[in-house]
């Protein structure tokens, strides 16, 4: 599958389906909230290859890290070791309204009024106070890879022990990443997340070879619901089911097809294996000759 993956929202997918089922849409027979689970099932059927990589820097609290809500599979975790602190001033000012008691004669706050008149008239006003803000950033310059104990939601590359002797361990358990021997700090997480955008909207894969699988799966459920409600849609259901099977096969074939980089890595791995099996054992013999 191509490494460049495009997505679209579930609402955009439903717009395509409603265009084909225009009559049912006009009569109010399509309820999108009942069809979200169908799109989620198709995402699960297509597998983890369609999921995009996400990354976050999270604070370690009491030796553990709360995993993101959209977390699925951990692909890499790094401990942020050394950093530099930079303090920068924001451009412009921040205006804030402060409620104060102001003298109408000298325009001073009521507590600091210096008028010598016998009667001082004060009234309540909102005064604009300008504040110049600054912020502090931490630029991390050193990272240490953690060894994560094997688990279901951990990529095998994370469970490969580092070559150096003094490495730190972590364990994934019950929605938390436990860092052994470290109570506070920051970690960098790279993970495969659920197909959701920043607003929590469901995403689906957008590809010409896959779109039909989503659409036919949703159309099948719509017709099934209409049939259960007494509508005569038997022939339409048979047609959609006939189209659904090849659409699913085409989508799975496209998703599981390796791209050039994956094929190159497989070729490289086989070449190194054959080198170690048939040539490396005789290398020292030829050198001594």
N, C-alpha and C positions, 0 to 999 in steps of 0.2 A: 504494500500500500504506500502511496506517496506520503512523504513526511509532512507536506503542506496540507493541513486539514482545515476545512471550512465548516462552519456550523450555521444554523439558523434556529430561530426560536420555535417553540411549539405552536405559538399563535400564527406564525407565517406558514407552518405546515397545514394548520387547520384552514387557512384561507384557500390553499390549493384544493383541499378536499371539499370545502363548501362550494367552490366553483363548479365542481363536477356534480354535486348533489344540490343544485340550486333550488329545486322544488321542495325538497325536504327541509332546507334551510329556511325558506320563506314560510313554511308551515310550522316552524319552531320545533322540528323533530330531532334536531342535532344538539346535544349538550356537551360542549368541550370538556367540562370537568369530569365527565365519565370516561373520557378517552385518553386522559393523561397516562394512565397505567399501561395502555397499549404501546404508546411511544417509549415508555420506560422499559417495557419488556423487549422491544425491538433493540434498544440500546444495549441491554444486557445480552441479547442473543448475538449481536455483532462482536461483543467481546471488548477486552481492554485496549485493543489497538486503536480504537476510535477515540479514546479518552485523551484529553490534552494534559500536558505537564503544567503544574502550578508550583509556585514557590512562595515561601513566607519565612520571615525571621521572627521567632517567638521566644519569649523570655522563659527561663527555667525557674520554677517556683517550687521550693522544697524538694528538689531533686527530680521533678517531673515536668513534662511539657504537655499541655492540653492540645490534642490534635484538632485541626480545623474541622468544621462541621461537614464540609464536602470531601473529606479525606476518604481515599479508597485504598491505594497501594503506595507504600513508601519506596521511593527509588534511590534517594540519597539523603544523608543527614551529616552535617558538618558542625563542629563546635567552634563558635566564634571566640578565638583566643585573645588576640591582641588588637587594640584599636587606638585611634587618635581622636581627640575631642576638638571639634571646631565650633566656635560661637560666631554666628553671623547676625547682622541686624537687618530686619525687614525694611524694605523700601517703603517710604511714606509713614503715616501715623494711623493710629486707631482712635476713633472718636467714641467717647462714652458719655452718656447723659447721667449726671449726678444731681440728686435732689438736695438743694441747699436753701438756707434762709438768707436773702440778700437785702441790704439796706438800699432804699430807693434814693437816698441823698448822696452817699459816698460810694455806693456800689461795692461795698465790702461785705463779707459774711457777717451775720448778726453778732457772733462772738467777738469779732475784731472791729466792730463799728467804732469810729473815732469822732463821730459828730458831737459838737458841743451844744447843740440845740436841746431844749428841754424835752421836746417831743420828737422821737425818732420813729419814722414809719418804715417798717420792714415788711416784705412780702416774699412768699415762697416762689422760687423759680427753678427751672431746670437749666443747669449750666453745663456747657460742653467742655469736657476735660480731655486733652490730647495726651495719649500715651504712645511712646515709641517702643515697639516690641522687638524682642530678639529671640532667637531659638538656637538650641545646641544640637549638633549632629555628631554621631559617632561613625567614623570610617574604619571598618575592620580591615586589618592588614594581614592577619594570619588565621588560618583555619586548620582544624584537625578532624580527620575522619573518624567516625565512631563505628565500632563493630556492633551490629544489631543482631541479637540472637534470632535464629530462624523462626518464622511465624507465618501464618497464612497471608497476612497483609504486608509482608516484607519481601521486596525483590531480592533474589539470591545474590545479587552483586553487593547488597548491603551486609550480607552475612559472610562475606569473604574476609578472612582475617588479614589485617595489614602485615606487611613484611617486617616492620620494626617491632621490637620487643615490648615496649611500654605503650600499649594501646588501651583505650577506654571502651567499656561496654555499655550497651543500652538495651532495653527490652520494651517491646510493644505489648501493652496489656490493657484491656478495658477502656479503650479510647485515650490512653495516655502513653507517652514515651518516657520511660524511667531511665534517667542517666545515673549510672552507678558511680558513686564516689564524688558527685558534684551536686551541690545544693542550689547554687545561683549561677546565672550567666545567660547567654543567648545561644540559640542554635538556628542553623539554616536548614530548612526542610524543602526538599524537592519531591513532589509526589504526584500521583495520578488522581485527579479529583473527579467527582461526579460531574456530569454534563449539566452545569448550571452557570449562568452568567453572574455578574456582581450583584444583581438585584434578586437572585434566587429563581429566575425563570428557567424552565426546562429547555435544554438545547438538544437538537438532533443533528446528525451528520448531513451535510449538504453536498451531495454528489449525484450526478445523473444516473449512475448505476445503482444507487441506494435509495433514491427518493421514492421510486415505485414501491419498494418494500414497505416503507413507512405508510404510504398512501393506501395501498391495498389492505394492509393490516388494519388500519383505522376504518376503512370502508366496510370491511368484513364485520367488524364489531357493530357499526351503525346499522347495517342490514340485519344482523342478528337481534339487536334490540328491537328493531321495527317488527321483525317476525314474531318475537315474543309478545309484542303488543297487539298482534292480530292483523298486521299488514301482510298483503300478498306479495312477497319479495323473494320467493323461492328461486325463480329463474335467475334473478340478479345475484343472489347468493352463490349459486353454482358457477356463474360466470366469474365473479370476483375470486372465488376459491381456486378456480383453474389458473387465473392470472397470478395469484399470490404465491404459489409454489415455485414457479420459475423466477419470479422477482426475488424471492428469498435466496435461491441458489446463486443468482447473479450477484446479489449484494455480498453474500458470504465469500464468494470467489474473489471479488474485487478487494474486500477488506483483508483477506488472508494472503493475498499475493505479495511477496516480499519486494521491496524496492531495490534500487541498485546498491545502496549502502549495505543493506542486510545481506544481499547476495555476495558482495565483496567480503564482508566479515566472515561469512560461512566459507568462502573459498580460502581465505587466509588461515582460518582455523584448521581446515583440512590439510592445507599445505604444511603448516607447522607440525601437525600430527604425523604426517607421512615422513617429514624430515627427521623427527625424533625417532621414528620406528625403523627406518631403513638406512639412514645416512649418519646420524649423529654418533652412533656407537662405533663407527669405523673412522671417525674424524681424527682422533688422536693417533691412530695407527698410521694413517697417511702422512701426518705431520712428522712423525718420528723417522719415516723413511727419507 
